[in-house]
């Protein structure tokens, strides 16, 4: 597998100029958990970036039936990887195939890279957020104030687990 290629420039997370709503909700991202030995990227369009507990943080959501869930549960770090529009087919593939059945990196031509924390990101990215897990909490039906959301997004009652990660490293493509 690959080592870090140094094709990125590290910035302070406070220097990000991205619109988080467009970045996550429209452009999508890969949530990747694990190390170069065992990792899995999953496509996500739900999440958030912000400031919590006096730290820059990222929120991501993973359903328990996802292969990534098994890996992120045991991993101290995860990455959020963002691509330019020319990689949309890769995001579509990673969102419609299970890592239990296929090596997504090999199938899509992605080049895995071990970040400083050991968490995996991809050399083809334009932006990488390397995160240290701070908090995990299951979404519960009884916590919804607007019950309509449950019917719209959780018909099978397969609620996500929310992960809050401290952004310990932000990389942008040079």
C-alpha positions as a Markdown table, in Angstrom:
| # | Residue | x | y | z |
|---|---|---|---|---|
| 1 | Unk | 0.0 | 0.0 | 0.0 |
| 2 | Unk | 0.9 | 3.6 | -0.3 |
| 3 | Unk | 2.8 | 6.0 | 2.0 |
| 4 | Unk | 2.1 | 9.7 | 2.2 |
| 5 | Unk | 2.9 | 11.4 | -1.1 |
| 6 | Unk | 3.1 | 15.0 | 0.2 |
| 7 | Unk | 1.0 | 16.3 | -2.7 |
| 8 | Unk | -1.1 | 18.3 | -0.1 |
| 9 | Unk | -0.5 | 21.4 | 1.9 |
| 10 | Unk | -1.5 | 21.3 | 5.6 |
| 11 | Unk | -3.6 | 24.2 | 6.8 |
| 12 | Unk | -5.2 | 25.1 | 10.1 |
| 13 | Unk | -8.8 | 23.9 | 10.0 |
| 14 | Unk | -9.9 | 27.5 | 10.8 |
| 15 | Unk | -8.5 | 28.5 | 7.4 |
| 16 | Unk | -11.0 | 26.3 | 5.5 |
| 17 | Unk | -12.9 | 28.4 | 2.9 |
| 18 | Unk | -15.5 | 25.8 | 2.0 |
| 19 | Unk | -19.2 | 26.1 | 2.4 |
| 20 | Unk | -19.9 | 23.0 | 4.6 |
| 21 | Unk | -23.5 | 22.6 | 3.4 |
| 22 | Unk | -22.4 | 22.4 | -0.2 |
| 23 | Unk | -19.3 | 20.5 | 0.5 |
| 24 | Unk | -21.0 | 17.7 | 2.4 |
| 25 | Unk | -24.6 | 17.9 | 1.1 |
| 26 | Unk | -24.0 | 18.4 | -2.6 |
| 27 | Unk | -20.4 | 17.4 | -3.3 |
| 28 | Unk | -20.4 | 14.4 | -0.8 |
| 29 | Unk | -17.5 | 12.8 | 0.9 |
| 30 | Unk | -15.9 | 9.5 | 1.8 |
| 31 | Unk | -15.8 | 8.6 | 5.5 |
| 32 | Unk | -12.9 | 6.2 | 5.8 |
| 33 | Unk | -12.1 | 4.2 | 9.0 |
| 34 | Unk | -9.2 | 1.9 | 9.6 |
| 35 | Unk | -5.5 | 1.7 | 8.6 |
| 36 | Unk | -3.7 | 0.5 | 5.5 |
| 37 | Unk | -4.2 | -3.1 | 6.7 |
| 38 | Unk | -8.0 | -2.9 | 7.0 |
| 39 | Unk | -10.0 | 0.1 | 5.9 |
| 40 | Unk | -13.2 | 1.0 | 4.2 |
| 41 | Unk | -14.5 | 4.2 | 2.6 |
| 42 | Unk | -18.2 | 4.9 | 2.5 |
| 43 | Unk | -19.9 | 7.7 | 0.7 |
| 44 | Unk | -21.8 | 10.2 | 2.9 |
| 45 | Unk | -23.8 | 13.3 | 2.3 |
| 46 | Unk | -24.8 | 14.0 | 5.9 |
| 47 | Unk | -22.5 | 15.6 | 8.3 |
| 48 | Unk | -21.3 | 18.9 | 9.7 |
| 49 | Unk | -18.2 | 21.0 | 10.4 |
| 50 | Unk | -18.0 | 23.3 | 13.4 |
| 51 | Unk | -16.5 | 24.2 | 16.7 |
| 52 | Unk | -17.3 | 22.3 | 19.9 |
| 53 | Unk | -15.5 | 21.8 | 23.2 |
| 54 | Unk | -13.0 | 24.5 | 22.1 |
| 55 | Unk | -11.9 | 22.4 | 19.1 |
| 56 | Unk | -12.5 | 22.3 | 15.3 |
| 57 | Unk | -14.8 | 19.3 | 14.8 |
| 58 | Unk | -16.5 | 17.2 | 12.2 |
| 59 | Unk | -19.7 | 15.3 | 12.7 |
| 60 | Unk | -20.4 | 12.2 | 10.6 |
| 61 | Unk | -23.2 | 9.7 | 10.7 |
| 62 | Unk | -22.9 | 5.9 | 10.1 |
| 63 | Unk | -25.6 | 3.3 | 10.1 |
| 64 | Unk | -24.8 | 0.1 | 12.1 |
| 65 | Unk | -25.3 | -2.2 | 9.1 |
| 66 | Unk | -22.5 | -0.5 | 7.2 |
| 67 | Unk | -19.1 | -2.2 | 7.0 |
| 68 | Unk | -17.5 | 1.1 | 7.9 |
| 69 | Unk | -19.4 | 1.0 | 11.2 |
| 70 | Unk | -17.5 | -2.1 | 12.3 |
| 71 | Unk | -14.2 | -0.5 | 11.5 |
| 72 | Unk | -14.9 | 3.0 | 12.9 |
| 73 | Unk | -16.0 | 1.5 | 16.2 |
| 74 | Unk | -12.5 | 0.1 | 16.8 |
| 75 | Unk | -10.5 | 2.9 | 15.2 |
| 76 | Unk | -9.4 | 6.0 | 17.2 |
| 77 | Unk | -9.3 | 8.1 | 14.0 |
| 78 | Unk | -11.2 | 8.5 | 10.8 |
| 79 | Unk | -10.9 | 10.7 | 7.7 |
| 80 | Unk | -13.3 | 12.8 | 5.6 |
| 81 | Unk | -12.1 | 12.9 | 2.1 |
| 82 | Unk | -13.5 | 15.3 | -0.5 |
| 83 | Unk | -13.0 | 15.2 | -4.3 |
| 84 | Unk | -13.6 | 17.4 | -7.3 |
| 85 | Unk | -16.5 | 16.7 | -9.6 |
| 86 | Unk | -14.5 | 14.5 | -11.9 |
| 87 | Unk | -14.6 | 11.8 | -9.2 |
| 88 | Unk | -18.4 | 11.6 | -8.7 |
| 89 | Unk | -18.4 | 8.1 | -10.2 |
| 90 | Unk | -16.1 | 7.0 | -7.4 |
| 91 | Unk | -18.4 | 8.4 | -4.8 |
| 92 | Unk | -21.4 | 6.7 | -6.5 |
| 93 | Unk | -19.5 | 3.4 | -6.5 |
| 94 | Unk | -18.4 | 3.6 | -2.9 |
| 95 | Unk | -22.0 | 4.5 | -1.9 |
| 96 | Unk | -23.6 | 1.5 | -3.7 |
| 97 | Unk | -21.1 | -1.3 | -3.0 |
| 98 | Unk | -20.2 | -2.9 | 0.3 |
| 99 | Unk | -16.6 | -3.2 | 1.5 |
| 100 | Unk | -17.5 | -6.6 | 2.8 |
| 101 | Unk | -17.8 | -7.8 | -0.8 |
| 102 | Unk | -15.3 | -5.7 | -2.8 |
| 103 | Unk | -12.1 | -3.7 | -2.3 |
| 104 | Unk | -13.4 | -0.3 | -3.2 |
| 105 | Unk | -10.0 | 1.3 | -3.6 |
| 106 | Unk | -8.9 | -1.3 | -6.1 |
| 107 | Unk | -12.2 | -1.2 | -7.9 |
| 108 | Unk | -12.2 | 2.6 | -8.3 |
| 109 | Unk | -8.5 | 3.2 | -8.7 |
| 110 | Unk | -8.2 | 5.2 | -5.5 |
| 111 | Unk | -4.7 | 5.4 | -4.0 |
| 112 | Unk | -4.9 | 4.8 | -0.2 |
| 113 | Unk | -2.5 | 6.9 | 1.9 |
| 114 | Unk | -1.7 | 6.5 | 5.6 |
| 115 | Unk | -2.1 | 9.9 | 7.3 |
| 116 | Unk | -0.2 | 11.1 | 10.3 |
| 117 | Unk | -2.6 | 9.3 | 12.6 |
| 118 | Unk | -2.5 | 6.1 | 10.5 |
| 119 | Unk | -6.0 | 6.8 | 9.3 |
| 120 | Unk | -6.5 | 6.3 | 5.5 |
| 121 | Unk | -7.3 | 9.0 | 3.0 |
| 122 | Unk | -6.9 | 9.0 | -0.8 |
| 123 | Unk | -4.2 | 10.7 | -2.9 |
| 124 | Unk | -6.8 | 11.8 | -5.5 |
| 125 | Unk | -8.6 | 14.0 | -3.0 |
| 126 | Unk | -8.8 | 17.8 | -3.0 |
| 127 | Unk | -9.4 | 18.1 | 0.7 |
| 128 | Unk | -8.8 | 15.8 | 3.6 |
| 129 | Unk | -9.9 | 16.1 | 7.2 |
| 130 | Unk | -8.1 | 13.8 | 9.6 |
| 131 | Unk | -10.2 | 13.4 | 12.7 |
| 132 | Unk | -9.7 | 11.9 | 16.2 |
| 133 | Unk | -12.8 | 10.4 | 17.6 |
| 134 | Unk | -14.1 | 12.3 | 20.6 |
| 135 | Unk | -17.7 | 11.2 | 21.0 |
| 136 | Unk | -20.2 | 8.6 | 19.6 |
| 137 | Unk | -23.9 | 8.5 | 20.3 |
| 138 | Unk | -26.8 | 6.6 | 18.8 |
| 139 | Unk | -29.7 | 8.5 | 17.4 |
| 140 | Unk | -32.8 | 7.4 | 19.1 |
| 141 | Unk | -36.4 | 7.6 | 18.0 |
| 142 | Unk | -37.6 | 9.1 | 21.3 |
| 143 | Unk | -35.1 | 12.0 | 20.9 |
| 144 | Unk | -36.8 | 13.4 | 17.8 |
| 145 | Unk | -38.7 | 16.6 | 18.3 |
| 146 | Unk | -40.0 | 16.4 | 14.7 |
| 147 | Unk | -41.3 | 12.8 | 14.4 |
| 148 | Unk | -41.8 | 13.3 | 10.7 |
| 149 | Unk | -38.0 | 12.9 | 10.2 |
| 150 | Unk | -38.2 | 9.4 | 11.5 |
| 151 | Unk | -40.8 | 8.4 | 8.8 |
| 152 | Unk | -38.8 | 10.2 | 6.1 |
| 153 | Unk | -35.4 | 8.8 | 6.9 |
| 154 | Unk | -35.7 | 5.8 | 9.2 |
| 155 | Unk | -38.6 | 3.7 | 8.0 |
| 156 | Unk | -36.6 | 0.6 | 9.0 |
| 157 | Unk | -35.6 | 2.2 | 12.3 |
| 158 | Unk | -32.0 | 1.7 | 11.4 |
| 159 | Unk | -30.8 | 4.8 | 13.2 |
| 160 | Unk | -27.3 | 6.3 | 12.6 |
| 161 | Unk | -24.6 | 6.6 | 15.2 |
| 162 | Unk | -23.2 | 10.1 | 15.3 |
| 163 | Unk | -19.4 | 10.5 | 15.6 |
| 164 | Unk | -17.8 | 13.7 | 16.6 |
| 165 | Unk | -14.2 | 14.0 | 15.6 |
| 166 | Unk | -11.6 | 16.6 | 16.4 |
| 167 | Unk | -10.1 | 17.8 | 13.2 |
| 168 | Unk | -6.4 | 17.2 | 14.0 |
| 169 | Unk | -5.2 | 17.8 | 10.4 |
| 170 | Unk | -6.6 | 19.5 | 7.3 |
| 171 | Unk | -4.9 | 18.9 | 4.0 |
| 172 | Unk | -5.7 | 20.8 | 0.7 |
| 173 | Unk | -4.4 | 19.9 | -2.7 |
| 174 | Unk | -1.7 | 22.2 | -3.9 |
